């Protein structure tokens, strides 16, 4: 429970300062009930509503479960149900028992689950439970409405809840989209896709076809990965990132990427010159929570400026994919990113600032923040700084003379004319 105290406190503060909001789409997918597949269980939430902060789902990395909230009840009611459910899960109650707690709170909904405990939904909901039998790959899609619906422990399957938010231009589509997406989830489980991929594809389908599309985000319940604030709103009482819209551009050659709106100015990769492809938000969600052999763990130190960590990770990933775990190459790629304006507010790095651990696929980058409000380092020119200062002073002096000439041009011209006339007069006399 200790690891969950901070997010719960943060959740309380959010609920006290924002208007009522509920996730209208909750999905949990389990493709490997043994927990051996690092991508074998995933969960996510989104809605047409505002204020879809990450706290619409809580994840325990130690116990590998998630609690997703929603419903028609007030914010404090949903909060009470979440805290109650988490406390019970920490005491090893079943997923169905924890989800059933929602029925004790007016209008609340809870989706609870993990790779070892199965999954369940309780309270106020309209959902499908999908099961896929391992032997014959038989897909069963069963509708449920309110009460408690369960995906049993040890069972491959999923739960999807979906309702339309009032004001959504696509209101009335939820029933059809919920059924169709449930069938597609079952087919993807049958065909062997990992849970993280299935979650992202399902969220893309729901976003396109029902309009319940604002993040929210997703979590990998086996590996403990989260989209964090990738798609959540940056300001109170605003919507999150649309999960069906373009989110970034990624290089086909080295995997470097950059997010929108900055991505609009790039047609080619600034690292290797390769072509860029558009990645939609739901695809970015899947990439963020999926563990793959090419994944690189990047830690950034020395700067807390917005965007530095995420951009550095993209650059390091691209450099490792192209050059391997070489500190000189990584430093060169980062410095190129600084020169190109991708990284601002940090000084150039050297190989000694890059801590590479190839065995564990980890890279640490140690930055030195620039003083004051400087956004880019000083130019490295083959000219002494004192010479530049002298040249600057000379330029300033010349400029002052030019200004004086402009200001006193009439007086100077008159003085010059008088001197010329006097000289000529004395000469002829």
C-alpha positions in Angstrom: 0.0 0.0 0.0 2.9 2.4 0.7 3.9 2.5 -3.0 0.3 3.6 -3.9 -0.1 6.3 -1.2 1.5 9.1 -3.4 -0.7 8.5 -6.5 -3.8 8.2 -4.3 -3.0 11.5 -2.6 -2.3 13.1 -6.0 -5.7 11.7 -7.2 -7.4 13.3 -4.2 -5.9 16.7 -5.0 -7.0 16.4 -8.7 -10.5 15.5 -7.8 -10.7 18.4 -5.4 -9.7 20.9 -8.1 -11.4 19.7 -11.2 -14.9 19.1 -12.5 -16.4 15.6 -12.4 -15.0 13.2 -14.9 -15.2 9.5 -15.6 -13.4 7.2 -18.0 -16.0 5.8 -20.4 -13.8 3.2 -22.0 -11.9 0.7 -19.8 -10.1 -2.3 -21.2 -8.0 -5.0 -19.6 -6.4 -7.8 -21.7 -4.6 -10.9 -20.5 -2.9 -13.1 -23.1 -0.5 -14.9 -20.7 -2.0 -15.8 -17.3 1.3 -17.3 -16.2 3.0 -13.8 -16.2 6.0 -15.2 -18.2 5.4 -13.0 -21.2 6.6 -9.5 -20.4 3.8 -8.1 -22.6 1.2 -10.6 -21.4 -1.2 -8.3 -19.6 -2.2 -4.7 -20.2 -4.9 -2.2 -19.2 -6.0 1.3 -20.3 -8.6 4.0 -20.0 -9.9 7.0 -22.1 -13.0 9.1 -22.6 -14.6 12.0 -24.5 -14.7 13.8 -21.2 -12.2 16.3 -19.8 -9.5 15.8 -17.1 -8.4 12.3 -18.2 -5.4 12.3 -15.9 -3.2 9.2 -15.3 -5.0 8.7 -11.9 -8.0 7.3 -13.7 -6.0 4.1 -13.4 -3.7 3.0 -10.6 -1.1 0.3 -11.0 0.9 -1.8 -8.5 4.2 -2.7 -10.0 5.0 -5.1 -7.1 1.7 -7.0 -7.1 1.0 -6.6 -10.9 -2.6 -5.4 -10.8 -4.4 -2.3 -12.0 -7.6 -0.5 -10.8 -9.4 1.5 -13.5 -12.2 3.8 -12.4 -15.3 5.3 -13.9 -19.0 5.4 -13.6 -21.7 8.0 -13.2 -21.1 8.8 -9.5 -19.4 11.8 -8.1 -15.7 12.2 -7.9 -15.5 11.6 -4.1 -17.6 8.4 -4.5 -15.2 7.0 -7.1 -12.2 7.9 -5.0 -13.7 6.1 -2.0 -14.3 3.0 -4.1 -10.8 3.1 -5.5 -9.1 3.4 -2.1 -11.3 0.6 -0.8 -10.5 -1.7 -3.7 -6.7 -1.1 -3.5 -6.7 -1.8 0.3 -8.5 -5.1 -0.4 -6.2 -6.1 -3.2 -3.2 -5.5 -1.0 -4.8 -8.0 1.4 -5.0 -10.6 -1.5 -8.7 -10.6 -2.2 -9.8 -11.8 -5.6 -10.3 -9.5 -8.6 -14.1 -10.2 -8.5 -14.3 -9.3 -4.8 -12.4 -6.0 -5.3 -14.5 -5.1 -8.3 -17.7 -5.9 -6.4 -16.9 -3.0 -4.0 -18.1 -0.6 -6.7 -21.7 -1.8 -6.1 -21.5 -0.3 -2.6 -20.9 3.2 -4.1 -23.6 5.1 -6.0 -22.8 5.1 -9.7 -19.2 3.9 -9.4 -17.4 1.4 -11.7 -14.2 -0.5 -11.1 -12.2 -2.7 -13.5 -9.6 -4.7 -11.6 -7.1 -7.3 -12.8 -3.7 -8.6 -13.5 -1.9 -11.6 -15.1 -2.2 -13.8 -12.0 -5.6 -12.9 -10.6 -7.6 -12.6 -13.7 -9.9 -9.6 -14.2 -13.3 -8.4 -13.1 -15.6 -5.4 -13.6 -18.2 -4.2 -11.0 -20.7 -1.5 -10.3 -22.3 0.5 -13.1 -21.2 -0.8 -16.5 -22.0 -2.1 -20.0 -19.3 -4.6 -20.9 -18.2 -7.7 -22.7 -16.1 -10.4 -21.2 -14.0 -12.2 -23.9 -12.5 -15.6 -23.3 -10.2 -17.6 -25.6 -9.7 -21.3 -24.9 -6.1 -22.3 -25.4 -6.7 -25.7 -27.0 -9.1 -25.0 -29.8 -8.9 -21.2 -29.8 -12.6 -21.0 -29.3 -13.7 -17.3 -28.8 -16.6 -16.5 -26.5 -17.9 -12.9 -26.2 -20.5 -12.4 -23.5 -22.3 -9.2 -22.7 -22.9 -8.0 -19.1 -24.6 -5.0 -17.6 -24.0 -4.0 -13.9 -23.3 -6.3 -11.0 -20.0 -8.2 -11.4 -18.5 -9.9 -14.4 -15.4 -11.9 -14.2 -12.5 -13.2 -16.3 -11.3 -16.2 -14.2 -7.7 -16.6 -13.1 -5.7 -18.7 -15.6 -7.9 -17.7 -18.5 -6.8 -15.9 -21.6 -9.2 -13.1 -22.4 -10.2 -9.5 -21.8 -12.9 -7.2 -20.5 -14.0 -4.1 -22.4 -16.4 -1.4 -21.0 -17.7 1.3 -23.3 -20.3 4.0 -23.0 -20.8 7.3 -24.9 -20.3 10.6 -23.1 -23.0 13.2 -23.3 -22.0 15.8 -25.8 -20.0 13.4 -27.9 -20.9 14.0 -31.6 -20.8 10.2 -32.1 -23.3 9.5 -29.2 -25.2 6.3 -29.8 -22.4 4.3 -31.3 -21.1 2.6 -28.0 -23.2 -0.6 -28.2 -22.1 -1.5 -31.7 -18.4 -0.5 -31.2 -18.3 -2.3 -27.8 -19.4 -5.5 -29.5 -17.2 -5.2 -32.6 -14.1 -4.3 -30.6 -14.7 -7.2 -28.3 -14.8 -9.6 -31.2 -11.6 -8.1 -32.6 -9.9 -8.4 -29.3 -10.8 -12.1 -29.2 -9.4 -12.7 -32.7 -6.1 -11.0 -31.8 -5.8 -13.1 -28.6 -6.5 -16.2 -30.7 -3.9 -15.1 -33.3 -1.2 -14.7 -30.6 -0.7 -10.9 -30.4 0.7 -9.6 -27.1 -1.7 -7.9 -24.7 0.0 -4.5 -25.1 -0.5 -4.6 -28.9 -4.1 -5.7 -28.5 -4.8 -2.9 -26.0 -3.4 -0.2 -28.4 -5.3 -1.5 -31.4 -8.5 -1.8 -29.4 -8.1 1.8 -28.1 -7.5 3.0 -31.7 -10.7 1.3 -32.9 -12.8 2.7 -30.0 -11.4 6.2 -30.6 -12.2 6.1 -34.3 -15.6 4.5 -34.2 -17.1 5.8 -31.0 -15.5 9.2 -30.4 -14.5 8.2 -26.8 -10.9 9.1 -27.7 -9.1 11.3 -25.2 -6.2 9.9 -23.0 -6.0 8.5 -20.5 -3.4 6.0 -21.4 -2.2 2.5 -20.7 -0.1 0.2 -18.5 1.8 -3.0 -18.9 0.8 -5.1 -15.8 3.7 -7.6 -16.1 6.6 -5.3 -16.8 5.3 -2.3 -14.9 5.5 0.2 -17.8 3.1 3.1 -18.1 2.4 5.8 -20.6 2.5 8.2 -17.7 1.5 11.7 -18.9 2.0 11.1 -22.7 -1.7 11.6 -23.4 -3.2 13.1 -20.3 -4.3 16.8 -20.3 -1.7 19.4 -19.4 -4.3 21.8 -18.0 -7.3 21.3 -15.7 -10.7 21.0 -17.4 -9.3 20.2 -20.8 -9.3 17.1 -22.9 -6.3 14.7 -23.3 -4.6 13.8 -26.5 -6.9 12.2 -29.2 -5.9 8.6 -29.5 -6.8 8.4 -33.1 -4.7 11.4 -34.2 -1.0 11.6 -35.3 1.3 11.7 -32.3 4.8 11.6 -33.7 7.1 10.9 -36.7 9.6 8.1 -36.4 12.6 7.3 -38.6 12.5 4.0 -40.5 16.3 3.7 -40.5 17.3 4.5 -36.9 14.0 4.8 -35.0 14.6 8.4 -34.0 11.3 10.2 -33.4 9.7 13.6 -32.6 6.2 14.5 -31.4 3.7 16.9 -32.8 3.4 19.8 -33.3 7.2 20.0 -33.7 7.1 17.0 -36.1 5.3 19.0 -38.7 8.6 20.8 -39.6 10.5 17.5 -40.3 10.4 15.5 -43.5 13.7 13.7 -43.0 15.4 12.4 -39.9 18.0 14.9 -38.6 20.1 12.1 -37.2 20.6 9.8 -40.2 18.6 11.5 -43.0 16.1 8.6 -43.3 12.4 8.8 -44.1 9.9 9.5 -41.4 6.6 7.7 -40.9 3.6 9.0 -38.9 2.7 7.2 -35.7 -0.8 7.7 -34.3 -1.4 8.1 -30.6 -2.8 4.6 -30.0 0.3 3.1 -31.8 2.6 5.3 -29.6 0.7 3.9 -26.6 1.5 0.3 -27.7 5.2 1.2 -28.3 5.5 2.9 -24.9 4.3 -0.1 -22.9 5.7 -2.9 -25.0 9.0 -4.6 -24.1 11.0 -5.7 -27.1 14.6 -6.9 -27.7 15.6 -3.5 -29.1 14.3 -1.5 -26.1 16.8 0.7 -24.4 16.4 2.0 -20.8 17.6 5.6 -20.8 18.1 7.7 -17.6 18.6 11.4 -17.8 20.3 13.5 -15.1 21.2 17.1 -14.6 18.2 18.8 -16.2 14.5 18.8 -15.3 13.4 21.0 -18.3 10.3 19.8 -20.1 10.9 17.5 -23.0 14.6 16.9 -22.3 14.2 13.3 -21.0 11.8 12.2 -23.7 13.8 13.7 -26.5 17.0 12.3 -25.1 15.5 8.8 -25.0 14.5 9.1 -28.7 18.0 10.2 -29.7 19.8 7.5 -27.6 17.4 4.8 -29.0 18.2 5.9 -32.5 21.9 6.1 -31.9 22.0 2.6 -30.3 20.0 1.1 -33.1 22.5 2.5 -35.7 25.8 2.5 -34.0 25.4 0.2 -31.0 26.2 0.9 -27.3 29.1 3.3 -28.1 29.4 6.3 -25.8 31.2 8.5 -28.4 28.5 7.8 -31.0 25.7 8.5 -28.4 27.4 11.8 -27.3 27.8 12.8 -31.0 24.1 12.1 -31.7 23.0 14.1 -28.6 25.3 17.0 -29.6 23.8 16.9 -33.1 20.4 17.2 -31.5 21.5 20.2 -29.5 22.8 21.9 -32.7 19.5 21.1 -34.5 17.5 22.7 -31.7 15.9 19.4 -30.5 17.5 19.7 -27.1 17.5 23.2 -25.4 18.9 24.4 -22.1 21.7 21.9 -21.8 25.4 22.0 -22.7 27.2 19.7 -25.0 28.1 16.3 -23.6 31.3 14.2 -23.9 31.7 10.5 -24.0 32.6 10.6 -20.2 29.0 12.0 -19.6 27.5 8.8 -21.1 27.2 5.8 -18.8 26.7 2.7 -21.0 25.7 -0.7 -19.7 25.2 -2.8 -22.8 24.5 -6.0 -20.9 21.4 -4.6 -19.2 20.6 -2.4 -22.3 20.8 0.8 -20.2 22.3 4.2 -20.9 22.7 7.1 -18.5 23.1 10.7 -19.8 24.5 13.3 -17.5 23.8 16.9 -18.6 25.1 20.2 -17.4 22.3 22.8 -17.4 23.0 26.1 -19.1 23.1 29.2 -16.8 20.3 31.7 -16.8 17.8 31.6 -19.6 20.3 30.4 -22.3 18.8 27.9 -24.6 21.9 26.8 -26.5 25.6 26.5 -25.7 28.3 28.9 -26.8 29.7 28.3 -30.3 33.0 26.4 -30.4 35.0 28.8 -32.6 38.7 28.7 -33.4 39.1 32.3 -32.2 40.0 33.5 -28.8 37.1 34.9 -26.8 39.1 38.1 -26.0 39.6 38.8 -29.7 35.8 38.5 -30.2 35.3 40.9 -27.4 37.7 43.4 -28.9 36.1 43.1 -32.3 32.7 43.6 -30.6 34.0 46.8 -28.9 35.4 48.1 -32.2 32.1 47.4 -33.9 30.3 49.2 -31.1 32.6 52.2 -31.5 32.1 52.4 -35.2 28.4 52.2 -34.7 28.5 55.1 -32.3 30.4 57.2 -34.8 27.9 56.4 -37.5 25.1 57.4 -35.2 26.8 60.7 -34.4 27.3 61.4 -38.0 23.6 60.9 -38.7 22.5 63.1 -35.8 24.9 66.0 -36.4 25.1 65.7 -40.2 23.7 69.2 -40.9 26.1 70.9 -38.4 29.1 69.0 -39.8 28.1 69.8 -43.4 27.8 73.5 -42.6 31.2 73.5 -40.8 32.8 71.8 -43.8 31.3 74.4 -46.2 32.5 77.4 -44.1 36.0 76.0 -43.9 36.1 75.4 -47.7 34.9 78.9 -48.6 37.4 80.5 -46.3 40.2 78.5 -47.8 39.3 79.5 -51.3 38.9 83.2 -50.4 42.3 83.5 -48.8 43.9 81.6 -51.8 42.5 84.1 -54.4 43.2 87.2 -52.3 
